[in-house]
Amino acid sequence: ALAVAYPNLPDIGSLTDYRPKLPLRVYSSDGVLLGEFGEERRNFLPIAQVPQVMKDAVLAAEDARFYQHGGVDYKGVARAALENLRDARSQGASTITMQVARNFYLSTEKTFTRKIYEILLALRIESLLSKDQILELYMNQIFLGQRASGFAAASEIYFGKPLKDVTIAEAAMLAGLPKAPSAYNPISNPRRAQVRQRYIIQRMFENGFITEEQHDAALEQVLRYRQASDYAVHAEFAAENARQLVHAQYGDETYTRGLNVYLTLSAADQRAAYAALRRGLMEYELRQVYRGPEAYIDLPADPDKLDARVAEALNEHPDNDELRAAVVLEASPRKVVAMLQSGDTITVTGEGLRPVTSGLAEKAGPKVKIRPGAVVRALQGPKKTWSLTQLPEVEGAFVALDPRTGAIRAMVGGFDFGKNKFNHVTQAWRQPGSSFKPFIYSAALERGFTPATVVNDAPLFFDADTTGSQPWEPKNYDGKFDGPMPLTTALAKSKNMVSIRILQAIQPAYAQEWIQRFGFEADKHPAYLTMALGAGSVTPLQMATAYSVFANGGLRVTPHLIARIVDGKGRVVVDAPPVAADESARVLDARNAFVMNTLLQGVTRFGTAARAPQMLKRNDIYGKTGTTNDSM
């Protein structure tokens, strides 16, 4: 194996000339970090500036004999060989040098061949670099969770302080992260992280790095973490959208110049949008049929090994924000006991089991059955009670923009960026349904209709020649026909027959031309009567922009996300603050916009959205509801 593997080793010249690239950082308008992009997301710190306590903690945790061995700890390798390869890291087989080899050049797949490559690369690295150089690479390269690579970045993210100021207790906590950044994350798994930290403090004492007094003081120190709100703004879709825009301008320099991009997003608005979208999708999901656990694992017979087995299993099924992953320990139709990634156990009873009733039934199929070892999802309600549920399959999007300037204030492109990076705000072409009717009504106002014009809400039938495809007999969503009514009532109640008759009167070709004023694309809205019911295609961002024309008195704005870009040296290279639109942006007569706003307020006062003012306790709400035959 050695003879075959050695000639295929990668060139390690990049290690001897290591030039870390400064990442692209994306911030909200109020300076909250939203995302980082680049091959290396870190604050590079030369080894001479790494405090001794941090070096000692890492050596104690990962490789106490680092300065003595030649890159491979043969005692550790021999010990690991007796264990399952899956647990090689926990058996001390990978030295710091081997971890550098793996992190720079190899996959994380645990195979015997990869282990051989790791050893050979480690030997070559040791022949070319000094121990301090290798440790410098490790301490700046290793992934430590919470978007942090390298201990300098991790210190800022976890403790909000530069690495030079960390205490023994803080250094030991950080040094526990490389082994499993998720399982030992002190923010999400404080109990397990503390066990690991105390073990490392003990190892530091045993290796002579700290005195007994320092050891005791470190165990007693209560750690203070940076507040979760400092980095828990979920704006991954917006940050990725910004990355694409910047990359289109700067190319690959995007990831090396240390650019800081400030968006128009408000962190508070973004948090609210993210929570609202997920809450809406989860409420929908709780009404769906249970599809079964995400996986099944074998639980160890030895209770002492249970915690480690659960932690290992849930590394592959991480928590999804408030949707916690858990492994079932006991299951019956009336009670389920499960262990979370944190090591805490939860008990779910009563209403909390209703969403998974079919999985607890005696006759449940093997792929749906909730039994010990099942990996499930748990959700904690406002009263601290737990429910079992599942990751939603349905998707959604949320976008909010300032109608005066076009500044995007919030953007959530889907339920979970980690699962699906498709941005439904900008990329999802969907039927708008009845929410498209106001643009047809706006065209009708231009052709002489008024809010008082009476149109008949009566049945219609069209043959194939009229529709351009097949015979069509449209219905109202409530199945009723209410006869003649003014436009005000027809829009408020979203009457399909009235919209169709309006479009018949003004002609689809005229409406197709008119809607382009709002930013819609003519070819996405064929000139047939089905346009009256929103059968064309739009994106949510297009809809938000189109509605902003009404909100802005007839002026159309161009949505934008980036307000300012500052380079690594502090120079402003792009400055595009939001500016209110002027008369040059007018696409709609002010009278038309005014009348449409009165119609849109009718929707929220006595129409299909009458609950909105009641729920929000305000009267200045204008809008239009809309559904389609297929789920949006």
C-alpha positions as CSV (number, residue, x, y, z in Angstrom):
1,A,0.0,0.0,0.0
2,L,2.8,2.4,0.8
3,A,4.5,1.9,-2.6
4,V,1.2,2.6,-4.4
5,A,0.2,5.5,-2.3
6,Y,3.4,7.5,-2.1
7,P,3.7,8.6,-5.7
8,N,0.1,9.8,-5.7
9,L,0.5,12.2,-2.8
10,P,-0.5,15.8,-3.5
11,D,2.1,18.5,-3.8
12,I,2.3,20.3,-0.4
13,G,4.0,23.4,-1.8
14,S,1.0,25.5,-0.7
15,L,1.8,24.7,2.9
16,T,5.3,26.0,2.7
17,D,4.1,29.2,1.2
18,Y,0.8,29.6,3.2
19,R,-0.9,32.9,2.4
20,P,-4.3,33.0,4.0
21,K,-7.0,34.6,2.0
22,L,-9.2,37.1,3.8
23,P,-12.8,36.3,3.4
24,L,-15.7,38.3,2.1
25,R,-17.8,39.3,5.0
26,V,-21.5,40.4,4.7
27,Y,-23.1,42.6,7.3
28,S,-26.6,44.0,7.9
29,S,-27.2,47.7,7.7
30,D,-26.7,47.9,11.4
31,G,-23.4,46.1,11.4
32,V,-24.4,42.5,12.4
33,L,-22.3,39.8,10.7
34,L,-24.6,37.7,8.3
35,G,-22.1,35.5,6.5
36,E,-18.5,34.9,5.4
37,F,-17.3,33.5,2.1
38,G,-13.9,32.3,1.0
39,E,-11.8,29.2,1.1
40,E,-10.6,30.3,4.5
41,R,-12.9,32.1,6.8
42,R,-10.6,33.3,9.5
43,N,-8.6,36.0,11.1
44,F,-5.0,34.8,10.5
45,L,-2.8,35.0,13.6
46,P,1.0,34.2,13.4
47,I,2.1,31.5,15.9
48,A,4.2,34.1,17.7
49,Q,1.0,36.0,18.6
50,V,-0.9,32.9,19.8
51,P,-0.9,33.0,23.6
52,Q,1.0,30.1,25.3
53,V,-2.1,29.1,27.2
54,M,-4.0,28.4,23.9
55,K,-1.1,26.4,22.5
56,D,-0.9,24.4,25.7
57,A,-4.6,23.7,25.7
58,V,-4.5,22.5,22.1
59,L,-1.6,20.2,22.7
60,A,-3.2,18.8,25.9
61,A,-6.4,18.1,24.0
62,E,-5.1,16.9,20.7
63,D,-1.5,15.9,20.7
64,A,0.5,16.2,23.9
65,R,3.6,14.6,22.3
66,F,3.5,17.0,19.3
67,Y,7.0,18.4,19.8
68,Q,8.5,15.0,20.4
69,H,7.1,12.8,17.6
70,G,8.0,12.9,13.9
71,G,4.5,13.5,12.7
72,V,3.0,10.2,13.5
73,D,2.3,9.0,17.1
74,Y,2.9,5.3,16.6
75,K,1.7,4.4,20.0
76,G,-1.6,6.1,19.2
77,V,-1.9,4.4,15.8
78,A,-1.3,1.0,17.4
79,R,-4.0,1.8,20.0
80,A,-6.5,2.9,17.3
81,A,-5.8,-0.2,15.2
82,L,-7.4,-2.2,17.9
83,E,-10.6,-0.1,17.8
84,N,-13.1,0.4,15.1
85,L,-11.8,2.8,12.4
86,R,-14.9,4.9,12.9
87,D,-13.6,5.9,16.3
88,A,-10.0,6.5,15.2
89,R,-9.9,10.1,16.2
90,S,-11.2,9.5,19.7
91,Q,-8.4,6.9,20.2
92,G,-5.7,9.6,19.7
93,A,-4.5,8.2,16.3
94,S,-4.4,11.5,14.5
95,T,-1.6,13.8,15.5
96,I,-1.8,17.6,14.8
97,T,0.4,17.1,11.7
98,M,-2.0,14.3,10.5
99,Q,-5.0,16.6,11.0
100,V,-3.3,19.3,9.0
101,A,-2.7,16.8,6.2
102,R,-6.4,15.8,6.4
103,N,-7.8,19.3,6.6
104,F,-5.8,20.6,3.6
105,Y,-5.8,17.7,1.3
106,L,-8.0,14.7,2.2
107,S,-11.7,13.9,2.6
108,T,-13.2,13.2,6.0
109,E,-14.2,9.7,4.9
110,K,-12.8,7.2,7.4
111,T,-11.1,4.5,5.4
112,F,-7.9,2.5,5.8
113,T,-6.4,3.9,2.6
114,R,-7.1,7.5,3.6
115,K,-5.4,6.8,6.9
116,I,-2.3,5.6,5.0
117,Y,-2.3,8.8,2.9
118,E,-2.7,10.8,6.1
119,I,0.4,9.2,7.7
120,L,2.5,9.6,4.5
121,L,1.5,13.3,4.1
122,A,2.2,14.0,7.8
123,L,5.8,12.6,7.4
124,R,6.4,14.7,4.3
125,I,5.0,17.8,6.1
126,E,7.3,17.2,9.1
127,S,10.3,17.0,6.7
128,L,9.5,20.4,5.2
129,L,8.1,22.5,8.0
130,S,9.1,23.3,11.6
131,K,6.9,22.3,14.4
132,D,5.9,25.9,15.0
133,Q,4.9,26.3,11.3
134,I,2.7,23.2,11.5
135,L,1.0,24.3,14.7
136,E,0.4,27.8,13.1
137,L,-1.3,26.1,10.1
138,Y,-3.4,24.0,12.4
139,M,-4.5,26.8,14.7
140,N,-5.5,29.0,11.7
141,Q,-7.1,26.3,9.6
142,I,-9.2,24.0,11.9
143,F,-13.0,24.4,11.8
144,L,-14.4,25.2,15.2
145,G,-18.2,25.6,14.6
146,Q,-20.3,28.8,14.6
147,R,-18.8,29.8,11.2
148,A,-15.3,30.0,12.8
149,S,-12.1,28.6,11.3
150,G,-9.0,29.0,13.4
151,F,-8.8,29.9,17.1
152,A,-8.5,33.6,16.6
153,A,-11.9,33.7,14.9
154,A,-13.4,31.3,17.4
155,S,-12.3,33.4,20.3
156,E,-14.1,36.4,18.8
157,I,-17.3,34.4,18.0
158,Y,-17.6,32.5,21.2
159,F,-16.3,35.0,23.8
160,G,-16.3,38.3,21.9
161,K,-12.6,38.9,22.7
162,P,-9.2,38.6,21.0
163,L,-7.4,35.4,21.4
164,K,-4.6,37.1,23.4
165,D,-7.0,37.7,26.3
166,V,-8.4,34.2,26.8
167,T,-8.1,32.5,30.2
168,I,-7.1,28.9,30.9
169,A,-10.8,27.9,31.2
170,E,-11.7,29.6,27.9
171,A,-8.7,28.2,26.1
172,A,-9.7,24.7,27.3
173,M,-13.2,25.2,26.0
174,L,-12.0,26.3,22.6
175,A,-9.4,23.4,22.5
176,G,-12.3,21.0,22.9
177,L,-14.0,22.0,19.7
178,P,-11.8,20.4,17.0
179,K,-12.8,16.9,18.0
180,A,-16.5,17.5,17.2
181,P,-17.5,21.2,16.7
182,S,-21.2,20.4,16.9
183,A,-21.2,17.9,19.8
184,Y,-18.9,20.1,21.9
185,N,-20.4,23.5,21.0
186,P,-20.8,25.3,24.3
187,I,-23.7,27.5,22.9
188,S,-25.9,24.6,21.9
189,N,-24.5,21.8,24.0
190,P,-23.2,23.4,27.3
191,R,-23.3,20.3,29.4
192,R,-21.3,18.1,27.1
193,A,-18.9,21.0,26.2
194,Q,-18.2,21.5,29.9
195,V,-17.3,17.8,30.4
196,R,-14.9,18.1,27.5
197,Q,-13.4,21.3,28.9
198,R,-12.9,19.9,32.4
199,Y,-11.1,16.9,30.9
200,I,-8.8,19.2,28.9
201,I,-8.0,21.3,32.0
202,Q,-7.1,18.1,33.8
203,R,-4.9,17.1,30.8
204,M,-3.1,20.5,31.0
205,F,-2.3,19.9,34.6
206,E,-1.1,16.3,34.0
207,N,1.2,17.5,31.3
208,G,2.7,20.2,33.5
209,F,1.3,23.1,31.5
210,I,-0.5,24.6,34.5
211,T,-0.1,24.5,38.3
212,E,-2.6,22.9,40.7
213,E,-3.8,26.3,41.8
214,Q,-4.4,27.3,38.1
215,H,-6.2,24.0,37.6
216,D,-8.6,24.6,40.5
217,A,-9.2,28.2,39.5
218,A,-10.0,27.2,35.9
219,L,-12.5,24.6,37.0
220,E,-14.3,27.2,39.1
221,Q,-14.4,30.0,36.4
222,V,-17.9,30.6,35.0
223,L,-17.6,31.2,31.3
224,R,-19.5,34.2,29.7
225,Y,-20.4,33.7,26.1
226,R,-21.1,36.3,23.4
227,Q,-24.8,36.7,23.2
228,A,-26.4,34.4,20.6
229,S,-28.2,37.4,19.1
230,D,-24.8,38.7,18.0
231,Y,-24.5,36.0,15.3
232,A,-27.9,34.2,15.1
233,V,-29.4,36.3,12.4
234,H,-30.4,33.9,9.7
235,A,-29.8,35.7,6.5
236,E,-28.0,33.0,4.5
237,F,-30.1,33.5,1.3
238,A,-29.5,37.3,1.4
239,A,-25.7,36.8,2.1
240,E,-25.4,34.3,-0.8
241,N,-27.3,36.7,-3.1
242,A,-24.9,39.5,-2.1
243,R,-21.9,37.1,-2.7
244,Q,-23.1,36.4,-6.3
245,L,-23.5,40.2,-7.0
246,V,-20.0,41.0,-5.6
247,H,-18.5,38.0,-7.5
248,A,-20.0,39.3,-10.8
249,Q,-18.0,42.5,-10.2
250,Y,-14.8,41.3,-8.7
251,G,-14.4,37.7,-9.8
252,D,-12.2,35.5,-7.7
253,E,-10.7,38.5,-5.9
254,T,-14.0,38.5,-4.0
255,Y,-12.6,35.9,-1.6
256,T,-9.1,37.3,-1.1
257,R,-9.4,41.1,-0.7
258,G,-11.1,41.1,2.7
259,L,-14.2,42.9,1.3
260,N,-16.9,44.0,3.8
261,V,-20.3,44.2,2.2
262,Y,-23.1,46.1,4.0
263,L,-26.6,45.2,3.0
264,T,-29.8,47.2,3.2
265,L,-31.2,44.5,5.5
266,S,-32.1,45.3,9.0
267,A,-31.1,42.6,11.5
268,A,-34.3,43.0,13.5
269,D,-36.5,42.8,10.4
270,Q,-34.6,39.8,9.2
271,R,-35.0,37.9,12.5
272,A,-38.7,38.6,12.5
273,A,-39.1,37.5,8.8
274,Y,-37.1,34.3,9.4
275,A,-39.2,33.4,12.5
276,A,-42.5,34.2,10.8
277,L,-41.8,32.1,7.7
278,R,-40.6,29.1,9.7
279,R,-43.6,29.4,12.1
280,G,-46.0,29.4,9.1
281,L,-44.4,26.4,7.4
282,M,-44.2,24.4,10.7
283,E,-47.9,25.1,11.4
284,Y,-48.6,23.7,8.0
285,E,-46.3,20.7,8.6
286,L,-48.0,19.8,11.9
287,R,-51.2,19.2,9.9
288,Q,-49.5,16.7,7.5
289,V,-49.2,12.9,7.6
290,Y,-46.2,11.7,9.5
291,R,-43.6,10.4,7.1
292,G,-41.5,8.5,9.7
293,P,-38.1,9.0,11.5
294,E,-35.1,10.3,9.7
295,A,-33.0,7.3,10.6
296,Y,-32.6,4.4,13.1
297,I,-29.5,3.7,15.2
298,D,-28.6,0.8,17.4
299,L,-28.5,1.8,21.0
300,P,-25.7,0.4,23.2
301,A,-26.6,-2.0,26.0
302,D,-24.1,-0.1,28.3
303,P,-25.8,3.0,29.7
304,D,-22.4,4.7,30.1
305,K,-21.9,4.6,26.3
306,L,-25.4,6.0,25.5
307,D,-24.5,9.7,25.6
308,A,-21.5,9.3,23.2
309,R,-23.5,7.1,20.8
310,V,-26.3,9.7,20.6
311,A,-23.9,12.5,20.1
312,E,-22.2,10.7,17.3
313,A,-25.5,9.8,15.6
314,L,-26.9,13.3,15.8
315,N,-23.7,14.8,14.2
316,E,-25.3,13.5,11.0
317,H,-28.7,14.9,11.9
318,P,-27.9,18.4,13.4
319,D,-30.4,20.6,15.0
320,N,-32.3,22.8,12.6
321,D,-32.6,25.9,14.8
322,E,-35.7,25.4,16.9
323,L,-36.4,22.0,15.3
324,R,-34.2,19.9,17.6
325,A,-32.9,16.4,16.6
326,A,-33.4,13.7,19.1
327,V,-32.9,9.9,19.5
328,V,-35.8,8.0,21.0
329,L,-35.0,6.0,24.2
330,E,-38.5,4.8,25.0
331,A,-41.7,4.8,22.9
332,S,-45.3,4.0,23.5
333,P,-48.6,5.5,22.1
334,R,-48.8,7.7,25.3
335,K,-45.2,8.7,26.0
336,V,-41.9,9.1,24.2
337,V,-38.6,9.8,25.9
338,A,-35.8,11.1,23.7
339,M,-32.2,12.4,24.1
340,L,-31.2,15.7,22.4
341,Q,-27.8,16.6,21.0
342,S,-27.1,18.4,24.2
343,G,-27.4,15.1,26.2
344,D,-30.6,16.3,27.9
345,T,-33.6,14.0,27.8
346,I,-37.1,15.2,27.1
347,T,-40.5,13.5,27.7
348,V,-43.3,14.1,25.2
349,T,-46.9,13.2,26.0
350,G,-50.5,14.2,25.2
351,E,-51.0,16.8,22.4
352,G,-47.2,16.7,21.8
353,L,-47.6,13.3,20.2
354,R,-50.6,14.1,18.0
355,P,-48.5,15.0,14.9
356,V,-46.8,11.6,15.0
357,T,-49.8,9.4,16.0
358,S,-49.4,7.1,12.9
359,G,-45.7,6.5,13.9
360,L,-46.7,5.3,17.3
361,A,-49.6,3.0,16.2
362,E,-49.1,-0.7,16.8
363,K,-49.5,-1.5,13.1
364,A,-47.1,1.3,11.9
365,G,-44.9,0.2,9.1
366,P,-41.1,-0.4,9.7
367,K,-40.1,2.9,8.0
368,V,-42.7,5.0,10.0
369,K,-42.5,3.3,13.4
370,I,-41.2,5.4,16.2
371,R,-39.2,3.0,18.4
372,P,-36.0,3.2,20.5
373,G,-33.1,4.3,18.3
374,A,-35.4,6.4,16.0
375,V,-34.0,9.8,15.0
376,V,-36.9,12.3,15.3
377,R,-37.5,16.0,15.5
378,A,-38.8,17.8,18.6
379,L,-40.2,21.3,18.9
380,Q,-40.6,23.2,22.2
381,G,-43.8,25.3,22.4
382,P,-44.3,28.6,24.2
383,K,-45.3,26.8,27.4
384,K,-42.0,24.8,27.4
385,T,-43.9,21.6,26.4
386,W,-42.4,19.4,23.7
387,S,-44.0,18.1,20.5
388,L,-42.7,15.6,18.0
389,T,-42.8,16.6,14.4
390,Q,-40.8,16.4,11.1
391,L,-38.7,18.6,8.9
392,P,-41.2,20.2,6.4
393,E,-41.2,19.3,2.8
394,V,-43.2,22.3,1.8
395,E,-41.2,25.5,1.0
396,G,-41.9,29.2,1.2
397,A,-40.3,32.6,0.9
398,F,-40.5,36.1,2.5
399,V,-39.3,39.4,1.1
400,A,-39.9,42.9,2.3
401,L,-38.7,46.1,0.7
402,D,-39.0,49.8,1.2
403,P,-41.4,51.0,-1.5
404,R,-39.8,54.5,-1.5
405,T,-36.2,53.4,-2.2
406,G,-36.3,49.7,-3.2
407,A,-34.1,48.8,-0.3
408,I,-34.6,45.1,0.6
409,R,-35.3,45.0,4.4
410,A,-35.7,41.3,4.8
411,M,-35.2,38.2,2.6
412,V,-35.8,34.6,3.5
413,G,-35.5,32.3,0.5
414,G,-36.7,29.1,2.0
415,F,-37.1,27.1,5.2
416,D,-33.5,26.1,5.6
417,F,-30.5,27.2,3.5
418,G,-28.4,24.2,4.6
419,K,-31.0,21.8,3.1
420,N,-31.9,23.7,0.0
421,K,-30.0,26.7,-1.4
422,F,-32.6,27.5,-4.0
423,N,-33.7,31.1,-3.3
424,H,-37.4,31.1,-3.6
425,V,-37.5,34.9,-3.4
426,T,-35.5,35.5,-6.6
427,Q,-35.5,32.2,-8.4
428,A,-39.0,30.6,-7.9
429,W,-41.3,31.3,-10.8
430,R,-44.8,30.6,-9.5
431,Q,-48.4,31.3,-10.3
432,P,-49.5,34.4,-8.3
433,G,-53.1,33.4,-8.3
434,S,-55.6,36.0,-7.1
435,S,-52.8,38.3,-5.8
436,F,-52.3,39.2,-9.5
437,K,-55.9,40.7,-9.8
438,P,-55.0,44.3,-8.7
439,F,-52.8,44.7,-11.8
440,I,-55.8,43.7,-14.0
441,Y,-58.0,46.1,-12.1
442,S,-55.4,48.9,-12.5
443,A,-55.5,48.4,-16.3
444,A,-59.4,48.5,-16.2
445,L,-59.3,51.9,-14.4
446,E,-57.3,53.2,-17.3
447,R,-60.0,51.9,-19.7
448,G,-62.9,53.8,-17.9
449,F,-63.9,51.4,-15.1
450,T,-64.4,52.9,-11.6
451,P,-64.7,51.4,-8.1
452,A,-68.5,51.7,-8.5
453,T,-68.7,50.0,-11.9
454,V,-71.1,47.0,-11.5
455,V,-70.0,43.7,-13.0
456,N,-71.9,40.4,-12.9
457,D,-70.6,37.5,-10.7
458,A,-72.3,34.8,-12.7
459,P,-71.1,31.4,-14.2
460,L,-68.9,31.4,-17.4
461,F,-67.9,28.8,-19.9
462,F,-65.2,29.0,-22.6
463,D,-64.5,26.6,-25.4
464,A,-60.9,25.7,-26.5
465,D,-60.8,28.4,-29.2
466,T,-61.2,31.1,-26.5
467,T,-58.7,29.8,-24.0
468,G,-56.0,28.7,-26.4
469,S,-55.9,25.2,-24.9
470,Q,-58.9,23.3,-23.6
471,P,-62.5,24.0,-22.5
472,W,-62.6,26.0,-19.3
473,E,-65.4,26.5,-16.7
474,P,-63.9,28.7,-13.9
475,K,-65.4,28.7,-10.4
476,N,-65.1,31.1,-7.4
477,Y,-63.0,29.8,-4.6
478,D,-66.1,29.6,-2.3
479,G,-68.2,27.9,-5.1
480,K,-70.9,30.7,-4.9
481,F,-72.0,33.2,-7.5
482,D,-73.3,36.5,-6.0
483,G,-74.6,38.3,-9.0
484,P,-74.0,42.0,-9.9
485,M,-71.6,43.9,-7.6
486,P,-69.3,46.9,-7.7
487,L,-65.6,46.5,-8.4
488,T,-64.8,47.4,-4.7
489,T,-66.8,44.4,-3.5
490,A,-65.5,42.1,-6.2
491,L,-61.8,42.7,-5.4
492,A,-62.4,42.5,-1.7
493,K,-64.1,39.2,-2.0
494,S,-61.7,38.0,-4.8
495,K,-64.5,37.1,-7.2
496,N,-63.0,35.2,-10.2
497,M,-65.9,35.7,-12.6
498,V,-65.7,39.5,-12.2
499,S,-62.0,39.6,-12.9
500,I,-62.5,37.5,-16.0
501,R,-65.3,39.7,-17.3
502,I,-63.1,42.8,-16.7
503,L,-60.3,41.2,-18.7
504,Q,-62.8,40.3,-21.5
505,A,-63.8,44.0,-21.6
506,I,-60.3,45.5,-21.8
507,Q,-58.8,42.7,-23.8
508,P,-56.0,40.4,-22.6
509,A,-53.5,42.0,-25.1
510,Y,-54.0,45.4,-23.4
511,A,-53.6,43.9,-19.9
512,Q,-50.4,42.1,-21.0
513,E,-48.9,45.4,-22.1
514,W,-50.1,47.3,-19.0
515,I,-48.6,44.9,-16.4
516,Q,-45.1,45.5,-17.8
517,R,-45.3,48.9,-16.1
518,F,-45.1,47.1,-12.8
519,G,-42.0,45.1,-13.8
520,F,-43.7,41.9,-15.0
521,E,-42.4,40.1,-18.1
522,A,-45.0,39.9,-21.0
523,D,-43.9,36.4,-22.2
524,K,-44.5,35.0,-18.7
525,H,-48.2,36.1,-18.9
526,P,-49.8,34.9,-22.1
527,A,-52.6,37.1,-23.4
528,Y,-55.5,34.7,-22.5
529,L,-58.4,35.2,-20.1
530,T,-56.6,32.9,-17.5
531,M,-54.4,35.9,-16.9
532,A,-57.3,37.4,-14.8
533,L,-56.8,34.6,-12.2
534,G,-53.0,34.9,-12.1
535,A,-52.1,31.9,-14.2
536,G,-48.8,33.5,-15.4
537,S,-45.4,33.3,-13.7
538,V,-43.8,35.7,-11.2
539,T,-41.2,35.6,-8.5
540,P,-41.9,36.9,-4.9
541,L,-39.4,39.7,-5.5
542,Q,-41.3,40.8,-8.6
543,M,-44.6,40.8,-6.7
544,A,-43.1,42.9,-3.9
545,T,-41.7,45.3,-6.4
546,A,-45.0,45.5,-8.3
547,Y,-47.0,46.2,-5.1
548,S,-44.5,48.9,-4.2
549,V,-45.8,50.9,-7.2
550,F,-49.2,51.2,-5.5
551,A,-47.6,52.0,-2.1
552,N,-45.3,54.6,-3.7
553,G,-48.1,56.5,-5.4
554,G,-47.2,55.3,-8.9
555,L,-43.4,55.4,-8.7
556,R,-41.5,52.1,-9.4
557,V,-38.3,51.4,-7.6
558,T,-35.6,48.9,-8.4
559,P,-35.0,46.5,-5.6
560,H,-31.4,46.5,-4.3
561,L,-29.6,44.7,-1.5
562,I,-26.1,46.2,-1.3
563,A,-25.6,49.6,0.3
564,R,-21.8,49.8,0.7
565,I,-18.6,47.8,0.1
566,V,-15.4,48.5,2.0
567,D,-12.1,46.8,1.1
568,G,-9.7,45.2,3.5
569,K,-7.8,48.5,3.9
570,G,-10.9,50.4,4.9
571,R,-11.5,52.2,1.6
572,V,-15.1,52.5,0.4
573,V,-15.2,51.0,-3.1
574,V,-19.0,51.0,-3.6
575,D,-21.4,53.6,-2.0
576,A,-25.0,53.1,-3.0
577,P,-27.2,54.3,0.0
578,P,-30.9,53.9,-0.5
579,V,-32.4,57.0,-2.3
580,A,-36.1,57.8,-2.6
581,A,-37.5,57.5,-6.2
582,D,-38.4,60.8,-8.0
583,E,-40.9,61.6,-10.8
584,S,-38.5,60.0,-13.4
585,A,-39.6,56.7,-11.9
586,R,-43.3,57.2,-12.5
587,V,-45.0,54.3,-14.3
588,L,-48.6,54.8,-13.0
589,D,-50.7,57.9,-12.9
590,A,-51.1,59.1,-9.3
591,R,-54.9,59.0,-9.6
592,N,-54.8,55.3,-10.7
593,A,-52.5,54.5,-7.7
594,F,-54.8,56.3,-5.3
595,V,-58.0,54.5,-6.4
596,M,-56.2,51.2,-6.4
597,N,-55.1,51.8,-2.8
598,T,-58.7,52.4,-1.7
599,L,-59.6,49.1,-3.4
600,L,-56.7,47.3,-1.7
601,Q,-57.7,48.6,1.7
602,G,-61.2,47.2,1.1
603,V,-59.6,43.7,1.0
604,T,-58.3,44.2,4.5
605,R,-61.4,46.0,5.9
606,F,-64.2,43.7,4.8
607,G,-62.7,41.2,2.3
608,T,-60.6,38.1,2.3
609,A,-57.8,39.6,4.5
610,A,-60.1,41.1,7.2
611,R,-58.2,39.2,9.9
612,A,-55.0,41.1,9.2
613,P,-55.9,44.5,10.8
614,Q,-57.4,42.6,13.8
615,M,-54.3,40.5,14.3
616,L,-51.9,43.4,13.8
617,K,-54.1,46.0,15.6
618,R,-53.6,48.6,12.9
619,N,-55.8,50.1,10.1
620,D,-53.2,51.2,7.6
621,I,-53.0,47.8,5.9
622,Y,-53.5,47.4,2.1
623,G,-53.1,44.3,0.1
624,K,-54.5,41.2,-1.7
625,T,-54.7,37.5,-0.8
626,G,-54.1,34.8,-3.4
627,T,-54.0,31.1,-3.8
628,T,-53.6,28.8,-6.8
629,N,-54.6,25.3,-7.7
630,D,-51.1,24.1,-6.9
631,S,-49.2,24.8,-3.7
632,M,-47.0,27.9,-3.9
